[in-house]
Amino acid sequence: MANQEKNKAIHISLWIAQVLLAVMFILAGLMKATQPIEALTESLPWVSSTSLGLVRFIGISELLGGIGLILPALLRIKPFLTIWAAIGLAVVMVLAAIFHASRGEYSGIGVNLVFMAIALFVAWGRSKKVPILAK
């Protein structure tokens, strides 16, 4: 495969990863940032023993990170922010894995690690392999 075709395939793969991650983090972030604690506790049992401030902070962080995966790259305005959003979300996933491990909730850690890996793929791809240039 020619280098240009290879870069195009990676570029498309990166956009797919960015959009899927963004949708997931925006939805999860909106849920944690806006739903009443009682409703959240039904789907996320850990919320009941976590401070409301931390739950809302996590939600806002996920929401902003999801937006950051798409808007800067799409608008080509400060596209380096997409890289930082991906790194930030990878860190959030590491912290989530540590949090769940500390509570003995090992079943969800795999999902955290998969999302972390995808976020790191986006960060690597947009910084090294197929960067998006600013206008």
C-alpha positions in Angstrom: 0.0 0.0 0.0 1.4 3.4 -0.9 2.2 5.8 1.9 -0.5 8.2 0.9 -3.2 5.5 0.9 -1.9 4.3 4.2 -2.1 7.8 5.7 -5.7 8.1 4.3 -6.7 4.9 6.0 -5.2 6.0 9.3 -6.9 9.4 8.9 -10.3 7.8 8.4 -9.6 5.4 11.3 -8.7 8.3 13.5 -11.9 10.2 12.6 -14.0 7.1 13.4 -12.2 6.7 16.7 -12.7 10.4 17.5 -16.4 10.4 16.8 -17.1 7.1 18.6 -15.2 8.2 21.7 -16.7 11.7 21.6 -20.2 10.3 21.4 -19.5 8.0 24.3 -17.9 10.6 26.5 -20.4 13.3 25.7 -23.3 11.0 26.6 -21.7 9.7 29.7 -20.6 13.2 30.7 -24.1 14.7 30.2 -25.6 11.9 32.3 -23.2 12.4 35.2 -23.4 16.2 35.0 -27.1 16.6 34.8 -29.1 13.6 36.1 -30.3 13.5 39.7 -28.2 11.3 41.9 -31.1 8.9 42.5 -31.4 8.2 38.8 -27.6 7.9 38.4 -27.3 5.4 41.3 -29.6 3.0 39.4 -27.2 2.7 36.5 -23.9 3.5 38.3 -23.9 2.0 41.8 -20.6 3.7 42.7 -22.3 7.1 42.6 -24.1 6.4 45.9 -20.8 6.4 47.9 -19.1 9.2 46.0 -19.5 12.9 46.6 -21.9 14.8 44.3 -19.1 17.3 43.5 -16.8 14.5 42.2 -19.6 12.9 40.1 -20.4 16.3 38.5 -16.7 17.1 38.0 -16.2 13.7 36.2 -19.3 14.4 34.1 -18.1 17.9 33.1 -14.6 16.6 32.4 -16.0 13.8 30.1 -18.3 16.2 28.4 -15.6 18.8 27.6 -13.1 16.0 26.6 -15.7 14.6 24.2 -16.3 18.0 22.6 -12.5 18.5 22.5 -12.0 15.4 20.5 -14.1 16.7 17.6 -14.5 20.5 17.5 -10.8 21.7 17.3 -10.0 19.1 14.6 -13.2 19.6 12.7 -13.0 23.4 12.6 -9.2 23.4 12.3 -9.0 26.0 15.0 -6.2 25.1 17.4 -6.4 21.4 16.4 -3.6 20.6 19.0 -6.5 20.8 21.5 -7.8 17.5 20.1 -4.5 15.8 21.1 -4.8 17.3 24.6 -8.4 16.2 24.9 -7.4 12.7 23.9 -4.6 12.6 26.5 -6.9 14.0 29.1 -9.5 11.4 28.5 -6.8 8.7 28.6 -5.8 10.0 32.0 -9.5 10.0 33.1 -9.7 6.3 32.1 -6.6 5.4 34.0 -8.0 7.1 37.1 -11.3 5.4 36.6 -9.6 2.0 36.4 -7.7 2.8 39.6 -10.9 4.0 41.3 -12.8 0.8 40.4 -9.9 -1.4 41.4 -9.8 0.2 44.8 -13.4 -0.6 45.2 -13.0 -4.2 44.0 -15.1 -3.5 40.9 -12.8 -5.3 38.4 -15.5 -6.1 35.8 -15.5 -2.6 34.3 -11.7 -2.0 34.2 -11.4 -3.7 30.8 -13.7 -1.1 29.3 -11.7 1.7 30.9 -8.5 0.3 29.4 -10.1 -0.1 25.9 -11.2 3.6 25.9 -7.8 4.6 27.2 -6.1 2.8 24.3 -8.4 4.4 21.7 -7.8 7.8 23.2 -4.0 7.2 23.1 -4.4 6.1 19.5 -6.1 9.4 18.7 -3.4 11.4 20.5 -0.6 9.5 18.7 -2.3 9.7 15.3 -3.1 13.4 15.5 0.3 14.4 16.9 2.6 12.1 14.9 1.0 10.2 12.0 -1.8 12.4 10.4 -1.9 15.8 12.1 -4.6 18.2 11.3 -3.3 21.6 10.4 -4.8 24.8 11.6 -6.4 27.2 9.1 
